[in-house]
Amino acid sequence: MQTLTMRKPIVLKPGEGKQFSILGAHFTTKATGEDTNGAWTVYEITDTQENGPPLHTHPWEEAFYILEGEIDIQIGTETILASSGCFVNIPHNAPHGFKVRSATTKFLILVAPQGAKHFYEEMGEVADSPVLNMEGIQPILNKHRLQFME
């Protein structure tokens, strides 16, 4: 007979969760694979105008849910204006990038499989300022197979 381990529900108040920054974007971890039976990780991200990654690919799924503000999300050659209440799922290896359009924005990003969280956590250790240092981040990009298209 198989025994199932009962996990506890996660209840976080606003602002609660592990926090870190990547290139000026503020991340708050809301749930990880350890919390979701290995399925996914979700972050709340607050970011500012003109910030965001260039067109890139990676081997994990990403889903965006916009809570406040506006973001231009590019998927391949198409750009979508995503505003409050908009949901966008990006399949693994699909070329995509985004740029914050409003003064500030807040959104959720869900990544699956859950192991993709290691990319974000490692980036938070070496890219915690708005200045891009390719020499510092290139080993992380290579390790997690993230490739910039531009």
DSSP file (Angstrom, degrees, kcal/mol; ACC not computed):
  #  RESIDUE AA STRUCTURE BP1 BP2  ACC     N-H-->O    O-->H-N    N-H-->O    O-->H-N    TCO  KAPPA ALPHA  PHI   PSI    X-CA   Y-CA   Z-CA
    1    1 A M              0   0    0      0, 0.0     2,-0.3     0, 0.0     0, 0.0   0.000 360.0 360.0 360.0 131.8    0.0    0.0    0.0
    2    2 A Q        -     0   0    0      1,-0.0     2,-0.5     2,-0.0     0, 0.0  -0.601 360.0-145.6 -81.8 136.3    1.4    3.4   -1.0
    3    3 A T        -     0   0    0     -2,-0.3     2,-0.4     2,-0.0    -1,-0.0  -0.898   9.1-151.9-103.4 127.1    1.6    6.1    1.7
    4    4 A L        -     0   0    0     -2,-0.5     2,-0.5     2,-0.0    -2,-0.0  -0.818  11.9-133.5 -97.5 135.9    1.0    9.7    0.6
    5    5 A T        -     0   0    0     -2,-0.4     2,-0.6     1,-0.0    -2,-0.0  -0.772  18.7-135.6 -88.1 127.1    2.6   12.5    2.5
    6    6 A M        -     0   0    0     -2,-0.5     2,-0.2     1,-0.0    -1,-0.0  -0.736  18.8-154.7 -85.7 119.3    0.2   15.3    3.4
    7    7 A R        -     0   0    0     -2,-0.6    28,-0.1     1,-0.1    29,-0.0  -0.582  18.6-113.5 -88.2 156.0    1.7   18.7    2.7
    8    8 A K        -     0   0    0     -2,-0.2    -1,-0.1     1,-0.1     0, 0.0  -0.627  34.1-104.7 -85.4 146.6    0.5   21.8    4.5
    9    9 A P        -     0   0    0      0, 0.0     2,-0.5     0, 0.0    -1,-0.1  -0.309  32.2-123.5 -62.5 154.7   -1.3   24.5    2.6
   10   10 A I        +     0   0    0     25,-0.1     2,-0.4     2,-0.0    20,-0.0  -0.904  30.9 175.6-102.3 127.9    0.7   27.7    1.9
   11   11 A V        +     0   0    0     -2,-0.5     2,-0.4     2,-0.0    19,-0.0  -0.950   5.5 174.8-132.7 112.9   -0.7   30.9    3.1
   12   12 A L        -     0   0    0     -2,-0.4     3,-0.1     4,-0.1    -2,-0.0  -0.961  21.1-140.5-120.7 136.3    1.4   34.0    2.6
   13   13 A K    >   -     0   0    0     -2,-0.4     3,-2.5     1,-0.2    -2,-0.0  -0.448  50.7 -65.6 -83.8 164.7    0.4   37.6    3.3
   14   14 A P  T 3  S+     0   0    0      0, 0.0    -1,-0.2     0, 0.0     3,-0.1  -0.252 126.0  16.3 -52.2 133.9    1.4   40.5    1.0
   15   15 A G  T 3  S+     0   0    0      1,-0.3     2,-0.2    -3,-0.1    -2,-0.0   0.296  96.8 125.5  85.6  -9.7    5.2   40.9    1.0
   16   16 A E    <   +     0   0    0     -3,-2.5    -1,-0.3    12,-0.1     2,-0.2  -0.568  37.4  66.4 -85.6 149.1    5.9   37.5    2.5
   17   17 A G  S    S-     0   0    0     -2,-0.2    13,-0.1    -3,-0.1     2,-0.1  -0.399  94.1 -50.5 124.3 159.7    8.2   35.0    0.9
   18   18 A K        -     0   0    0     11,-0.4    11,-3.4    -2,-0.2     2,-0.4  -0.418  62.4-153.2 -62.4 132.5   11.9   34.7    0.1
   19   19 A Q  E     +A   28   0A   0      9,-0.2     2,-0.3    -2,-0.1     9,-0.2  -0.882  26.3 146.7-117.5 143.7   12.9   37.9   -1.7
   20   20 A F  E     -A   27   0A   0      7,-2.0     7,-3.5    -2,-0.4     2,-0.4  -0.959  33.0-123.2-160.0 168.5   15.7   38.7   -4.1
   21   21 A S  E     -A   26   0A   0    103,-0.3     2,-0.4    -2,-0.3     5,-0.2  -0.922  11.8-168.3-122.6 146.4   16.5   40.9   -7.1
   22   22 A I  E >  S-A   25   0A   0      3,-2.2     3,-2.2    -2,-0.4   106,-0.2  -0.953  77.8 -29.1-132.5 114.3   17.5   40.2  -10.7
   23   23 A L  T 3  S-     0   0    0    104,-3.6    29,-0.2   106,-0.4   105,-0.1   0.851 127.8 -43.5  49.3  43.8   18.6   43.1  -12.8
   24   24 A G  T 3  S+     0   0    0      1,-0.3     2,-0.4   103,-0.2    -1,-0.3   0.222 112.0 118.2  91.0 -14.2   16.4   45.6  -11.0
   25   25 A A  E <   -A   22   0A   0     -3,-2.2    -3,-2.2   104,-0.1     2,-0.6  -0.719  60.1-136.8 -86.6 134.6   13.3   43.4  -10.8
   26   26 A H  E     -AB  21  46A   0     20,-2.9    20,-2.4    -2,-0.4     2,-0.4  -0.834  20.6-163.5 -96.7 120.0   12.2   42.5   -7.3
   27   27 A F  E     -AB  20  45A   0     -7,-3.5    -7,-2.0    -2,-0.6     2,-0.4  -0.827  11.1-171.2-104.5 138.2   11.2   38.8   -6.9
   28   28 A T  E     -AB  19  44A   0     16,-2.2    16,-2.6    -2,-0.4     2,-0.4  -0.982  23.1-134.9-125.5 119.1    9.2   37.4   -4.0
   29   29 A T  E     + B   0  43A   0    -11,-3.4   -11,-0.4    -2,-0.4    14,-0.2  -0.586  27.4 173.1 -74.2 125.1    9.0   33.5   -3.9
   30   30 A K  E     -     0   0A   0     12,-2.7     2,-0.3     1,-0.4    13,-0.2   0.750  66.3  -6.2-103.2 -33.2    5.4   32.4   -3.2
   31   31 A A  E     - B   0  42A   0     11,-1.5    11,-2.5     5,-0.0    -1,-0.4  -0.963  60.9-163.5-160.4 147.3    5.7   28.6   -3.8
   32   32 A T    >>  -     0   0    0     -2,-0.3     3,-1.5     9,-0.2     4,-1.2  -0.722  44.4 -90.6-124.3 176.6    8.4   26.2   -4.9
   33   33 A G  T 34>S+     0   0    0     81,-0.3     5,-3.3     1,-0.3     6,-0.3   0.811 124.9  62.4 -58.7 -30.7    8.5   22.7   -6.1
   34   34 A E  T 345S+     0   0    0      1,-0.2     3,-0.3     3,-0.2    -1,-0.3   0.794 110.2  41.0 -64.1 -26.0    9.0   21.6   -2.6
   35   35 A D  T <45S+     0   0    0     -3,-1.5    -2,-0.2     5,-0.2    -1,-0.2   0.654 116.4  48.9 -91.7 -18.6    5.6   23.1   -1.8
   36   36 A T  T ><5S-     0   0    0     -4,-1.2     3,-1.5     4,-0.3    -1,-0.2  -0.073 116.7 -96.8-119.1  31.6    3.9   21.9   -5.0
   37   37 A N  T 3 5S-     0   0    0     -3,-0.3    -3,-0.2     1,-0.3    -4,-0.1   0.850  82.5 -58.9  56.3  35.7    4.7   18.2   -5.2
   38   38 A G  T 3 <S+     0   0    0     -5,-3.3    76,-0.7    -6,-0.2    -1,-0.3   0.604 114.9 113.1  76.1  12.0    7.5   19.0   -7.6
   39   39 A A  S <  S-     0   0    0     -3,-1.5     2,-0.3    -6,-0.3    75,-0.2   0.925  74.7 -24.5 -87.7 -46.8    5.2   20.6  -10.1
   40   40 A W        -     0   0    0     -8,-0.2     2,-0.3    73,-0.2    -4,-0.3  -0.964  43.3-130.6-161.3 168.6    6.0   24.3  -10.3
   41   41 A T  E     - C   0 111A   0     70,-2.2    70,-3.0    -2,-0.3     2,-0.4  -0.974  19.9-159.8-128.6 143.7    7.4   27.5   -8.8
   42   42 A V  E     -BC  31 110A   0    -11,-2.5   -12,-2.7    -2,-0.3   -11,-1.5  -0.992   6.5-173.3-131.7 136.9    5.7   30.9   -8.6
   43   43 A Y  E     -BC  29 109A   0     66,-2.5    66,-2.5    -2,-0.4     2,-0.5  -0.921  20.2-140.6-121.6 147.8    7.1   34.3   -8.1
   44   44 A E  E     -BC  28 108A   0    -16,-2.6   -16,-2.2    -2,-0.3     2,-0.4  -0.951  29.1-164.4-100.8 129.1    5.6   37.7   -7.6
   45   45 A I  E     -BC  27 107A   0     62,-3.4    62,-2.4    -2,-0.5     2,-0.5  -0.950  15.8-167.5-122.1 133.4    7.7   40.3   -9.5
   46   46 A T  E     +BC  26 106A   0    -20,-2.4   -20,-2.9    -2,-0.4     2,-0.3  -0.981  23.4 165.8-115.4 130.4    7.7   44.1   -9.2
   47   47 A D  E     - C   0 105A   0     58,-2.2    58,-2.2    -2,-0.5     2,-0.2  -0.891  25.9-122.7-143.1 168.5    9.5   45.9  -11.9
   48   48 A T  E >   - C   0 104A   0     -2,-0.3     3,-2.0    56,-0.2    52,-0.4  -0.737  44.3 -65.0-119.5 164.5   10.0   49.4  -13.4
   49   49 A Q  T 3  S+     0   0    0     54,-1.9    52,-0.2     1,-0.3    -1,-0.1  -0.067 115.3   9.6 -51.4 138.0    9.5   51.0  -16.8
   50   50 A E  T 3  S+     0   0    0     50,-2.9    -1,-0.3     1,-0.3     2,-0.2   0.337  98.4 122.8  74.4  -2.7   11.8   49.9  -19.6
   51   51 A N    <   +     0   0    0     -3,-2.0    49,-2.8    49,-0.1    -1,-0.3  -0.523  29.2  97.9 -85.7 157.2   13.2   46.9  -17.6
   52   52 A G        -     0   0    0     47,-0.2    47,-0.1   -29,-0.2   -29,-0.0  -0.552  68.8 -74.7 141.9 156.9   12.9   43.3  -18.9
   53   53 A P        -     0   0    0      0, 0.0    45,-1.5     0, 0.0     3,-0.1  -0.427  44.8-116.3 -78.5 150.1   14.9   40.7  -20.6
   54   54 A P        -     0   0    0      0, 0.0    42,-0.1     0, 0.0    44,-0.1  -0.191  58.7 -56.1 -71.6 175.4   15.7   40.7  -24.4
   55   55 A L  S    S+     0   0    0     42,-0.1    94,-3.0    40,-0.1    95,-0.7  -0.301  78.9 149.3 -54.3 130.5   14.4   38.0  -26.7
   56   56 A H  E     -FG  96 148B   0     40,-2.7    40,-2.5    92,-0.3     2,-0.3  -0.948  35.9-135.5-156.3 170.0   15.6   34.6  -25.3
   57   57 A T  E     + G   0 147B   0     90,-2.2    90,-2.1    -2,-0.3    35,-0.1  -0.941  19.4 172.0-130.8 156.7   14.8   30.9  -25.1
   58   58 A H        -     0   0    0     -2,-0.3    35,-3.4    88,-0.2    36,-0.3  -0.967  41.7-110.5-158.4 159.9   14.9   28.4  -22.3
   59   59 A P  S    S+     0   0    0      0, 0.0     2,-0.3     0, 0.0    33,-0.2   0.117  88.7  77.9 -85.9  23.6   13.8   24.8  -21.7
   60   60 A W  S    S-     0   0    0     31,-0.1    33,-0.3    56,-0.1    -2,-0.2  -0.936  80.5-109.0-128.7 155.9   11.1   25.5  -19.2
   61   61 A E  E     -D  112   0A   0     51,-2.7    51,-1.5    -2,-0.3     2,-0.4  -0.494  30.3-165.5 -76.0 147.6    7.5   26.8  -19.4
   62   62 A E  E     -DE 111  90A   0     28,-2.1    28,-3.8    49,-0.2     2,-0.4  -0.998   5.1-170.6-135.8 133.9    6.7   30.3  -18.2
   63   63 A A  E     -DE 110  89A   0     47,-2.3    47,-2.6    -2,-0.4     2,-0.4  -0.992   7.3-157.8-125.1 134.7    3.3   31.7  -17.5
   64   64 A F  E     -DE 109  88A   0     24,-3.4    24,-2.5    -2,-0.4     2,-0.4  -0.898   9.5-175.7-110.3 136.9    2.7   35.4  -16.7
   65   65 A Y  E     -DE 108  87A   0     43,-2.4    43,-2.9    -2,-0.4     2,-0.5  -0.961  22.2-140.9-130.2 116.2   -0.4   36.8  -14.9
   66   66 A I  E     +D  107   0A   0     20,-2.4    19,-3.2    -2,-0.4    41,-0.2  -0.636  24.9 172.9 -84.5 123.6   -0.4   40.6  -14.8
   67   67 A L  E     +     0   0A   0     39,-2.2     2,-0.3    -2,-0.5    40,-0.2   0.845  69.2   1.7 -93.4 -43.4   -1.6   42.1  -11.5
   68   68 A E  E    S+D  106   0A   0     38,-2.4    38,-2.1    16,-0.1    -1,-0.4  -0.995 108.1   8.1-146.3 145.5   -0.8   45.8  -12.0
   69   69 A G  S    S-     0   0    0     -2,-0.3    15,-0.7    36,-0.2     2,-0.4  -0.298  80.8 -69.9  85.3-166.7    0.6   47.9  -14.9
   70   70 A E  E     -H   83   0B   0     34,-0.3    31,-2.4    13,-0.2    32,-1.5  -0.982  34.8-174.4-135.9 142.9    1.4   47.0  -18.4
   71   71 A I  E     -HI  82 100B   0     11,-2.6    11,-3.4    -2,-0.4     2,-0.7  -0.999  22.5-137.1-134.7 135.3    4.1   44.8  -20.1
   72   72 A D  E     -HI  81  99B   0     27,-2.8    27,-2.2    -2,-0.4     2,-0.6  -0.859  26.4-165.8 -86.9 118.3    4.9   44.3  -23.8
   73   73 A I  E     -HI  80  98B   0      7,-3.0     7,-3.0    -2,-0.7     2,-0.5  -0.937   3.6-157.5-109.6 120.6    5.5   40.6  -24.1
   74   74 A Q  E     -HI  79  97B   0     23,-2.8    23,-1.8    -2,-0.6     2,-0.5  -0.852  11.4-179.1 -97.8 127.9    7.2   39.5  -27.3
   75   75 A I  E >   -HI  78  96B   0      3,-3.1     3,-2.0    -2,-0.5     2,-0.4  -0.962  68.6 -46.1-125.0 110.9    6.7   35.8  -28.4
   76   76 A G  T 3  S-     0   0    0     19,-2.6   -21,-0.0    -2,-0.5    18,-0.0  -0.538 124.1 -24.1  63.7-122.7    8.6   35.1  -31.6
   77   77 A T  T 3  S+     0   0    0     -2,-0.4     2,-0.4    -3,-0.1    -1,-0.3   0.438 121.2  92.2 -99.4  -1.4    7.7   38.1  -33.9
   78   78 A E  E <   -H   75   0B   0     -3,-2.0    -3,-3.1     2,-0.0     2,-0.5  -0.779  58.3-158.0 -98.6 136.9    4.4   39.0  -32.2
   79   79 A T  E     -H   74   0B   0     -2,-0.4     2,-0.4    -5,-0.2    -5,-0.2  -0.960   6.6-164.2-115.3 130.8    4.2   41.5  -29.4
   80   80 A I  E     -H   73   0B   0     -7,-3.0    -7,-3.0    -2,-0.5     2,-0.8  -0.935  18.3-136.3-114.7 131.2    1.3   41.5  -26.9
   81   81 A L  E     -H   72   0B   0     -2,-0.4     2,-0.6    -9,-0.2    -9,-0.2  -0.803  27.1-165.2 -84.1 111.3    0.4   44.4  -24.6
   82   82 A A  E     +H   71   0B   0    -11,-3.4   -11,-2.6    -2,-0.8     2,-0.2  -0.888  14.1 169.4-104.3 119.1   -0.4   42.6  -21.4
   83   83 A S  E >   -H   70   0B   0     -2,-0.6     3,-2.7   -13,-0.2   -17,-0.3  -0.626  48.1 -38.8-120.2-179.4   -2.2   44.6  -18.8
   84   84 A S  T 3  S+     0   0    0    -15,-0.7   -17,-0.2     1,-0.3    -1,-0.2  -0.072 129.7  16.8 -44.7 126.0   -3.9   43.9  -15.5
   85   85 A G  T 3  S+     0   0    0    -19,-3.2    -1,-0.3     1,-0.3     2,-0.2   0.288  92.9 132.0  92.4  -8.7   -5.8   40.6  -15.6
   86   86 A C    <   -     0   0    0     -3,-2.7   -20,-2.4   -20,-0.2     2,-0.4  -0.557  39.4-160.8 -79.7 140.7   -4.0   39.3  -18.7
   87   87 A F  E     -E   65   0A   0     -2,-0.2     2,-0.4   -22,-0.2   -22,-0.2  -0.980   9.4-179.5-121.3 133.0   -2.5   35.8  -18.7
   88   88 A V  E     -E   64   0A   0    -24,-2.5   -24,-3.4    -2,-0.4     2,-0.5  -0.984   9.3-162.9-135.3 123.1    0.2   34.6  -21.1
   89   89 A N  E     -E   63   0A   0     -2,-0.4   -26,-0.3   -26,-0.3    -2,-0.0  -0.912   6.2-161.6-105.2 131.3    1.7   31.1  -21.2
   90   90 A I  E     -E   62   0A   0    -28,-3.8   -28,-2.1    -2,-0.5     3,-0.1  -0.951  15.8-133.7-115.3 117.1    5.0   30.7  -23.0
   91   91 A P    >   -     0   0    0      0, 0.0     3,-1.6     0, 0.0   -31,-0.1  -0.207  39.0 -81.8 -63.9 157.9    5.9   27.1  -24.1
   92   92 A H  T 3  S+     0   0    0      1,-0.2   -31,-0.1   -33,-0.2   -35,-0.0  -0.304 114.4  14.1 -60.0 145.2    9.4   25.8  -23.4
   93   93 A N  T 3  S+     0   0    0    -35,-3.4    -1,-0.2   -33,-0.3   -32,-0.1   0.480  89.2 137.5  66.4   7.1   12.0   26.9  -26.0
   94   94 A A    <   -     0   0    0     -3,-1.6    -1,-0.2   -36,-0.3     2,-0.2  -0.703  62.2-114.3 -80.6 129.0    9.7   29.6  -27.5
   95   95 A P        +     0   0    0      0, 0.0   -19,-2.6     0, 0.0     2,-0.3  -0.450  57.0 146.6 -62.6 128.3   11.6   32.8  -28.2
   96   96 A H  E     +FI  56  75B   0    -40,-2.5   -40,-2.7   -21,-0.2     2,-0.3  -0.983  20.7 164.1-158.1 163.3   10.3   35.5  -26.0
   97   97 A G  E     - I   0  74B   0    -23,-1.8   -23,-2.8    -2,-0.3     2,-0.3  -0.944  17.4-146.7-167.4 171.9   11.1   38.6  -24.0
   98   98 A F  E     - I   0  73B   0    -45,-1.5     2,-0.4    -2,-0.3   -25,-0.2  -0.991   6.2-157.9-150.5 160.3    9.3   41.5  -22.3
   99   99 A K  E     - I   0  72B   0    -27,-2.2   -27,-2.8    -2,-0.3     2,-0.3  -0.994  29.1-119.1-138.9 131.7    9.6   45.1  -21.5
  100  100 A V  E     - I   0  71B   0    -49,-2.8   -50,-2.9    -2,-0.4   -29,-0.3  -0.546  28.0-176.8 -70.9 127.3    7.8   47.0  -18.7
  101  101 A R        +     0   0    0    -31,-2.4   -30,-0.2    -2,-0.3    -1,-0.2   0.816  59.1  63.6 -96.5 -36.8    5.6   49.7  -20.3
  102  102 A S  S    S-     0   0    0    -32,-1.5   -52,-0.1     1,-0.1     3,-0.1  -0.324  98.8 -98.3 -85.2 170.5    4.1   51.4  -17.3
  103  103 A A  S    S-     0   0    0      1,-0.2   -54,-1.9   -55,-0.1     2,-0.3   0.909 107.1  -3.4 -55.7 -43.9    6.0   53.3  -14.5
  104  104 A T  E    S-C   48   0A   0    -56,-0.2     2,-0.3     2,-0.0   -34,-0.3  -0.959  70.0-167.7-141.4 160.7    5.8   50.1  -12.4
  105  105 A T  E     -C   47   0A   0    -58,-2.2   -58,-2.2    -2,-0.3     2,-0.4  -0.988   8.8-158.1-146.5 155.1    4.2   46.7  -12.8
  106  106 A K  E     +CD  46  68A   0    -38,-2.1   -38,-2.4    -2,-0.3   -39,-2.2  -0.998  25.6 156.3-133.9 131.7    3.5   43.7  -10.6
  107  107 A F  E     -CD  45  66A   0    -62,-2.4   -62,-3.4    -2,-0.4     2,-0.4  -0.979  36.8-120.4-150.4 160.9    2.9   40.3  -12.0
  108  108 A L  E     -CD  44  65A   0    -43,-2.9   -43,-2.4    -2,-0.3     2,-0.4  -0.828  21.8-164.6 -99.2 143.1    3.1   36.6  -11.2
  109  109 A I  E     -CD  43  64A   0    -66,-2.5   -66,-2.5    -2,-0.4     2,-0.5  -0.992   1.1-164.0-129.1 126.2    5.3   34.3  -13.1
  110  110 A L  E     -CD  42  63A   0    -47,-2.6   -47,-2.3    -2,-0.4     2,-0.4  -0.923   7.5-166.9-108.8 129.1    4.9   30.5  -12.8
  111  111 A V  E     -CD  41  62A   0    -70,-3.0   -70,-2.2    -2,-0.5   -49,-0.2  -0.943  11.6-134.4-119.7 140.0    7.7   28.3  -14.0
  112  112 A A  E    S+ D   0  61A   0    -51,-1.5   -51,-2.7    -2,-0.4     2,-0.2  -0.993  79.1  40.9-145.4 139.5    7.5   24.5  -14.7
  113  113 A P  S >  S-     0   0    0      0, 0.0     3,-2.0     0, 0.0   -73,-0.2   0.517  87.0-126.4 -72.6 168.5    9.1   22.2  -14.1
  114  114 A Q  G >  S+     0   0    0    -76,-0.7     3,-1.8     1,-0.3   -81,-0.3   0.725 100.9  74.8 -60.4 -25.1    9.9   23.3  -10.6
  115  115 A G  G >  S+     0   0    0      1,-0.3     3,-1.8   -77,-0.2     4,-0.3   0.667  74.6  81.1 -64.5 -16.5   13.6   22.9  -11.1
  116  116 A A  G X> S+     0   0    0     -3,-2.0     3,-1.2     1,-0.3     4,-1.1   0.720  72.7  80.1 -61.1 -19.5   13.7   26.1  -13.2
  117  117 A K  H <> S+     0   0    0     -3,-1.8     4,-2.6     1,-0.3    -1,-0.3   0.803  79.0  68.0 -58.4 -27.7   13.7   27.9   -9.9
  118  118 A H  H <> S+     0   0    0     -3,-1.8     4,-2.4     1,-0.2    -1,-0.3   0.862  95.6  54.7 -62.5 -35.1   17.4   27.2   -9.6
  119  119 A F  H <> S+     0   0    0     -3,-1.2     4,-2.5    -4,-0.3    -1,-0.2   0.960 111.1  43.9 -59.8 -51.1   18.1   29.6  -12.6
  120  120 A Y  H  X S+     0   0    0     -4,-1.1     4,-2.2     1,-0.2    -2,-0.2   0.904 114.6  48.8 -64.0 -42.5   16.3   32.5  -10.9
  121  121 A E  H  X S+     0   0    0     -4,-2.6     4,-0.8     2,-0.2    -1,-0.2   0.904 113.0  47.1 -65.0 -41.4   17.9   31.9   -7.5
  122  122 A E  H >X S+     0   0    0     -4,-2.4     4,-1.0    -5,-0.2     3,-0.6   0.887 111.4  51.1 -68.1 -38.7   21.4   31.7   -9.0
  123  123 A M  H >X S+     0   0    0     -4,-2.5     4,-3.2     1,-0.2     3,-0.5   0.890 104.3  58.5 -63.3 -38.5   20.8   34.8  -11.1
  124  124 A G  H 3< S+     0   0    0     -4,-2.2  -103,-0.3     1,-0.2    -1,-0.2   0.752 103.5  53.8 -62.5 -23.8   19.6   36.6   -7.9
  125  125 A E  H << S+     0   0    0     -4,-0.8    -1,-0.2    -3,-0.6    -2,-0.2   0.797 124.4  21.2 -80.1 -29.8   23.1   35.8   -6.4
  126  126 A V  H << S+     0   0    0     -4,-1.0    -2,-0.2    -3,-0.5    -3,-0.1   0.597 125.7  45.9-116.1 -14.5   25.1   37.4   -9.2
  127  127 A A     <  +     0   0    0     -4,-3.2  -104,-3.6  -106,-0.2  -103,-0.2  -0.299  64.9 131.7-124.5  48.0   22.8   39.8  -11.1
  128  128 A D        +     0   0    0   -106,-0.2  -106,-0.1    -3,-0.2    -1,-0.1   0.315  60.3  65.7 -89.0  10.0   21.2   41.7   -8.1
  129  129 A S  S    S-     0   0    0      2,-0.3  -106,-0.4    -3,-0.1  -104,-0.1  -0.866  91.8-111.0-123.1 163.1   21.7   45.1   -9.6
  130  130 A P  S    S+     0   0    0      0, 0.0     2,-0.5     0, 0.0    -2,-0.0   0.645  91.2  97.1 -67.2 -12.8   20.3   46.8  -12.7
  131  131 A V  S    S-     0   0    0      1,-0.0     2,-0.5     2,-0.0    -2,-0.3  -0.664  75.8-132.6 -82.9 125.5   23.7   46.7  -14.5
  132  132 A L        -     0   0    0     -2,-0.5     2,-0.6  -109,-0.1     3,-0.1  -0.665  21.1-174.1 -81.3 121.1   24.1   43.7  -16.8
  133  133 A N    >>  -     0   0    0     -2,-0.5     4,-1.8     1,-0.2     3,-0.7  -0.851   1.8-175.9-115.2  91.1   27.4   41.8  -16.2
  134  134 A M  H 3> S+     0   0    0     -2,-0.6     4,-2.5     1,-0.3    -1,-0.2   0.843  81.7  58.5 -59.6 -35.3   27.5   39.2  -19.0
  135  135 A E  H 34 S+     0   0    0      1,-0.2    -1,-0.3     2,-0.2    -2,-0.0   0.885 109.8  44.6 -61.9 -37.3   30.8   37.7  -17.6
  136  136 A G  H <4 S+     0   0    0     -3,-0.7     4,-0.3     1,-0.2    -1,-0.2   0.837 121.4  36.4 -75.2 -33.8   29.1   37.1  -14.3
  137  137 A I  H >X S+     0   0    0     -4,-1.8     4,-2.4     1,-0.1     3,-0.7   0.683  92.8  85.1 -96.0 -17.5   25.9   35.6  -15.6
  138  138 A Q  H 3X S+     0   0    0     -4,-2.5     4,-2.7     1,-0.3     5,-0.2   0.878  88.1  53.8 -56.0 -41.9   27.1   33.7  -18.7
  139  139 A P  H 3> S+     0   0    0      0, 0.0     4,-2.3     0, 0.0    -1,-0.3   0.878 111.2  47.1 -60.5 -34.2   28.0   30.5  -16.7
  140  140 A I  H <> S+     0   0    0     -3,-0.7     4,-2.1    -4,-0.3    -2,-0.2   0.906 111.1  50.7 -71.6 -42.0   24.4   30.5  -15.3
  141  141 A L  H  <>S+     0   0    0     -4,-2.4     5,-2.4     1,-0.2     4,-0.5   0.934 113.6  45.8 -59.2 -45.8   22.9   31.0  -18.7
  142  142 A N  H ><5S+     0   0    0     -4,-2.7     3,-1.0    -5,-0.2    -2,-0.2   0.930 110.7  52.6 -63.1 -46.4   25.0   28.1  -20.1
  143  143 A K  H 3<5S+     0   0    0     -4,-2.3    -1,-0.2     1,-0.3    -2,-0.2   0.877 118.0  36.3 -58.2 -40.4   24.2   25.8  -17.2
  144  144 A H  T 3<5S-     0   0    0     -4,-2.1    -1,-0.3    -5,-0.1    -2,-0.2   0.327 110.5-118.7-100.0   7.6   20.4   26.3  -17.5
  145  145 A R  T < 5 +     0   0    0     -3,-1.0     2,-0.5    -4,-0.5    -3,-0.2   0.844  56.6 155.6  60.0  38.6   20.4   26.5  -21.3
  146  146 A L      < -     0   0    0     -5,-2.4     2,-0.4    -6,-0.2    -1,-0.2  -0.859  20.9-170.0 -93.4 128.7   19.0   30.0  -21.6
  147  147 A Q  E     -G   57   0B   0    -90,-2.1   -90,-2.2    -2,-0.5     2,-0.3  -0.977  18.6-136.9-125.5 129.3   20.1   31.7  -24.8
  148  148 A F  E     -G   56   0B   0     -2,-0.4   -92,-0.3   -92,-0.2   -93,-0.1  -0.631   9.0-158.2 -78.1 140.3   19.7   35.3  -25.8
  149  149 A M              0   0    0    -94,-3.0   -93,-0.2    -2,-0.3    -1,-0.1   0.665 360.0 360.0 -93.3 -19.3   18.4   35.7  -29.4
  150  150 A E              0   0    0    -95,-0.7    -1,-0.1     0, 0.0   -94,-0.1   0.408 360.0 360.0-105.4 360.0   19.7   39.3  -30.0
